[in-house]
Amino acid sequence: MSSRVEKRGFKVVAATLFGKIEVARYPTLEQAEWRARELNEEAERSPRGYLQYLVQPVEGSAGGE
């Protein structure tokens, strides 16, 4: 019996001058987009060095296959 569990969903990442930092994961695209939009609005009011929050699909599996 295979113990392979696929990870699906979307992640919100903060794009910085030095790379990307994962902020959160959500099961649906709508949830991730809503949170990224909310974080972008907050970043405009008080910049902390993040250029933009982006939504990306989660890739890979927990089983390492």
Residue pairs with C-beta under 8 A, 6 or more apart in sequence:
2 63
3 63
4 61
4 62
4 63
4 65
5 61
5 62
5 63
6 61
6 62
7 58
7 60
7 61
7 62
8 27
8 58
9 25
9 26
9 27
9 28
9 32
9 57
9 58
10 25
10 26
10 27
10 28
10 29
10 31
10 32
10 55
10 56
10 57
10 58
11 22
11 23
11 24
11 25
11 26
11 32
11 55
11 56
11 57
11 58
12 22
12 23
12 24
12 25
12 26
12 32
12 35
12 36
12 39
12 53
12 54
12 55
13 20
13 21
13 22
13 23
13 53
13 54
13 55
13 56
14 20
14 21
14 23
14 39
14 50
14 52
14 53
15 50
15 51
15 52
15 53
15 54
16 49
16 50
16 51
17 49
17 51
20 54
23 35
23 39
23 53
24 32
24 35
25 32
25 58
26 32
26 35
29 55
32 55
33 55
35 53
36 53
36 54
36 55
39 53
40 52
40 53
43 50
43 52
43 53
